[in-house]
Each structure stands twice: as C-alpha cells, then as structure tokens.
Amino acid sequence: MSATTATPETESRWRAFAKEYAKAPGAIVALAVLAVILFVAAAAPLISPQNPYDLRQLDIMDNLQPPGARSFSGMLFALGTDGQGRDILSAIFYGLRTSLIVGVASGVLALMIGSVVGLVAAQAGGGVDALIMRVVDLQLGLPPILVALVLLVVLGNGADKIIIALVIVQWAFFARTVRGVALVENARDYMEAARCLRLPRARMLFTHLLPNCMPTLLVVGTVQVASAISLEATLSFLGLGLPPTEPSLGLLIANGFRYMMSGNWWVSVFPGLALLATIMSINVIGDRLRDVLNPRLRH
C-alpha cells in the first residue's frame, strides 16, 4: 500500500467534516462563490476578452462604454469600459488575480512568522514571553492602515512592497493567537509526556504543539486573508498600494470614482461588487470553519 493512501479513519474524519460544514447553506454558497472567484482569477489570461493592461489591445474610442455596448470591432463589453477604454470584466478578472495573490501571500507569510513567534513565547515563558508579548501589544495597539501607509511611504509601490507591509501588519495577530492556544496545550498530558521523554524543543514545538494549534490558525488565517485583501484595496485606492501597471480591485474602484458623479457608475460599482463578494465569501467560510472546528464557539 502506498504511503500516501488515506486511511479509513482519515476518510471518515473528512466525511464528518464535510457533512458538518454542509449543514449551513450560506457556507455552501460562499464556498461556491469563492471557487468561481479563484477559477476566474487563475484563468484570467485565458478567459478574459482582452488584456486590459496591454496598450495594443485598447482603443480610446471605446472609453466609458455602458454595460452591453460593443466596440467598433464588434467586441462585447458585458460590464462596460473605463476611461481608458479597458473592458471592465477583463479588468476585474486580472484585478481579482492580483488581489488574491497579495492577500494569500501576505497571510501565509504572516501566519508562518507569527506561529513561530507565538510558539517560542509560549514555550520559553518568563522574561522572553513578556518581552515578545510587549512587542505584540505595541504592534496591535497601532491602527493597521496607519502602519501600512507609513511602511509603503518608506518602501514604495509594488506588489512585493505591499506584501511586506501587510506581513508586518498581520504577524502579531497570529503570534498572540498561537501563544494563547499553546499555553493551554502546554498543560496537557501529551506535552508533559514529551517533556518527561526529554524530546528536543524543536520537535515538541513543531510536531506536538503546532498541529494542535492549526484548527484555530485556520480560522484566523481566513479572516486575515480577507483583511489583507481589504487593506490592499484601501491602500491602492489611496494611491499607495500597487502601481497602475499592476491591476487590483482597489485601483479599479479608484479609477472609476471620478466618473461616479457623471453617471458612469459601472466603472466603480462592478469592481466594488467583486471585492465585496470576495471578502464576504472568505469571511463566511471562516465563520463556518470556526463553528465546525470548535462547536463551543458556535453561539
């Protein structure tokens, strides 16, 4: 039998998990919406009617066309065009791709850094724990948007810069969460047995303690990914996130904001709805995961 073959116990757990998750119809809808969003983001270059950031494919004569209009070449603009003649539907597909990459990358990196810091604090205790937690408290005491703004002023624009800024903003959330869970787990019998066996500290942290923190981390991680996407959109809207050559939903909303008063509502409204659907679906999934993984928090 292959080493990667799932055991009956594992399959039974997955079936029980899926059955419990499916009890909430709203969570199923959110999962379906997120699946569609992930698909269109991943396949954006293949399914988009045009590359909205390739100047050779744009025609200024097609600017501010309403939803359902056609270009002079016969191309259908299902959601209209913006002031540069870019197809809004294509721009949303590319913008979703960029926003998801930034949100997921920053969330995963922040989770990794925060988890290590939280585990070290919980395991070390004493002065090390107190010092780490004071740094975490200082970080959490500052408004995330303000910290990100200051960092981007120093670092400049770009996807890599905003990922770094969002990691710095988010790591403290994971560190405090992991420390709290790890302190509870440290008092359990399996950790006492590991200490009695004098297992290496790294092995106790990453093979015993961390796996038992993962259910909580999974829930917090989904919320922080949604928060990162929202922060990126806000920063790009303010002109301090991604440059115009790197599409994002925040930039699309900002570009269309100037046209709202002239009646060209579609330039901002459709990217805004895409951003809203993305954040809401991730948050609903996170809430359902919280209920399934820890029924005591259900109410």
N, C-alpha and C positions, 0 to 999 in steps of 0.2 A: 504493500500500500504506500502511495506517495506520502511524503511528509507534509505536503500542503493540503491533503484531503481533509475536509471538515469532518469532525466527529459528530455522532448523533446528538450529543449534549450541546455542541455549538449550534447545530442547525435548529435544535429545539429552542434555544435561547433567542435566536434571530426570529424565529416564527412567533414566539411570545412577544418579543419587542415590536415586531411589525403589527401584530394583532392589537396590541395596546395602543400603539400610535394611531392606528386607523380608526379608533373609536371617536375621534374628533374630526368631523367632516371639514371644518375650516382648515385643519392642519393638512389634510389631503389636498385641498385646493391650493394652499400655499406651496406645498411640495411640487405640485404640477406647474404652478406659475414659475417657480424658481427653476424647474427643469427646462422650461421653454426659454427662460432668460439665459440660462447657461448655454443652451444649444445655439441660440442666435448670436451670442457673444463669441463662442468658439468658432462658429462657421461664418462670421461676418464677411470675410473676404470672398466667400463662395456664394452667399445668398443675397448680398446687398446689390441693389440695382446699379449702384455706382460706388466708386471710391470717393467719398466726399472731400478728401484731402489731397486728391490728385488734380492739380490745376488743369491738366489736359482734358479732363472729363467734365469740367464746369463751363457754363455759359452764363455770362452776366445778364443776358436777356431773359433767363429763366428765374431771376430773383423774385422772391416774395410771391410765388405762385400759390394759390389756395389749395387745400386738400382735394385730390381728384383731378387736378389740372394735368395737362400734357405739355411736354416741351415741343419746340419746333421740330425736333427729330422724331417725335412720337412717343417719347418715354413717359410713362405714367408716374406722377408724383402723388402717391397714395396719401401722404401726410403733408403735402406741400413742400415748399422750399424756403430757405432763409435768405438773408440779404445778399449773400454771395452766390446764390443760385444752387446751393447744395441741397440734395434730396434729404429731407428730414428723417425719413425712415432709415436710410443708409447711415446717416449721422448718428442716430440712436443705436443702431447695431454696433457701430465702431465705438461709440461712447460707453455703452454697456461693457464692452470688452476691456477698455482701459480702466474704467471704474472698478470692475471686479478684480482685475489683476492687482491694482493698487490696494484695494480693501483686503483681499485674501492674503497677499504677500506680507503686508504690514501686520495683519492679525496673527499669522503663523509665526513670524519672527518675534513679535511681542510676546506671544504665548511661550515660545521656547526660552527667551531670556527671562521673562517673569517667573516661569516654572522653576528654573534653576535657582534664581534668587530666593524665591519663597521656600523651596526645599532646604536650601542652605541655612536660611534664617531659622526655620523650624527645628532642624537637626542640631544646629550649633547652640542655640539658646544664649542666655546671658547677655554679655555686652555686644556680641556680634549681632544677635537678634535685635537688640534695642537700637543699635546703630542703623541697621538695614531698614527697620520699620520707621525710624525718624525720617530717613530719606524718602521712603514710600509715602509717608504722611505729607511731606513737603511737596512731593510731586502731585498727589491727589488734591492738595489744597489749592492748586493753581488751576484756573479755567483752561480746559484742553485747547479751545480755539485760540486763546491768547498765546499759549506756549507754542502751538503750531505756527502762528503768524510770526512770532519772533524768530523761530528757527528757520522759516522759509525766507525771511528777510536776510538772514545771515547766509544760508545755503544757496539761495537762488531757486529758479523754477526748474521743473523737470520731474519725471516720474520717479527716478531714483531718489531725488531730494525729498519729495513728499512722502515716500515710503519711510525714509529715515526719520522724518519729523513725526509721522504717525506712530512709529515704533517707540520713539522716546515718550510720546504722549500716553501710550497704552500699556507699557510693560508693567507699571505699578499696579494696575487693576488685577493682572494675573498673579503678581507676586503676593499681594495681600490675600487673594482667594486661595492660592495654593498653600500659603503659610497656615491659614485658618483650618483648612481641611487636614493638612499634615500634622498639626498639633493634636487633633482628635485621633488620627490614625496612629500616631506615635504611642498612644497609651493602650493600644490593643494588644492582644496576646501574641499575634504573629510577629509584631515588632519586638516585643520582649524576647521571644524565642530567637529572633535574628541577632539581637544584642548578646544573648547568652552564648550563641554559637560563635560570637566574635567575627561575624561576617564583615567584609570590607565596607567602609562607609558608602562608597560609590554604589556598591551592589545593593545595599539597603535602600538608598535613595531612589535609584532608577529601576530596580526590579521588584521592589516591595512597596515602597511608598508612592511613587509616581503613578503606577497603574490604578491605585485606589483613589487617586485624585482626578483621574480622567473624566468620569461622568460629570463632575462639577465643571471641569475645564471645558468640556464640550459645550455646555450650555453657555458659559461666559464667553467662549470663543465666538459663537454665533452672534451674540449680542454685540461684541466688539467689532466683528467684521461689518455688521450693519452700521455701527457708529463710525467706523473708518470710512465707509463709502459716503456717508452723510457729511463727514468732515472734509473729505476730498472735494465733494461737490461745492461745499460752502467756500473753501479756500479758492477753488477755481473760479467761482462766481465773483469773488473779490479781486481776482486778477493775480493771486499769489500762489496758485497751485500749478497746474500744467500749462505749458505754453500753447498758443493756438494751433501749432502743428501736431499736437498730441491730443486727439479728441477725448472729451469726457462729458458726462451729463451736465456737470456744473457749468462748463464752458458753453454748452449749447443753450442752457437756460439764460446765462448772462448775455449771450449774443442776441437772444430774442427779446430780452427785457425792454430794449429801447423801442421795439416795434409794437409793444402792447397797446399804447395809447392811440396808435394809428389804425387799430383794428386788425392787425396781423397777429392774432392771438396764438395761432398754431405753432409759431416759431419757438415759443417757450412752453406752451401747455403740454405738448406731446412728450418732449424730453422730461418735463416735470412729472408727468404721469408714469413714465418708465422708471424714474428714480423712486417715486413713491411705491410702485409695485415691488421693486427690488427690495427696498428696506422693509416694507411691511411683511413680505413673504419670509424673509430671513428671521425677522423678529417673531412671527407666529410659529415658525418651525422651532426656534429656540425655546419659546414658552412651552410648546408641546413636549420637547425633549426634557425640559425641566420636570414636567408633570410625570412623564414616564419613568425617568431615571430616579426621581426622588418623590414618591407619592405623598410624603409628609408635607411637601410644599404646595400641594395641589390647591389648597384653599388659602 
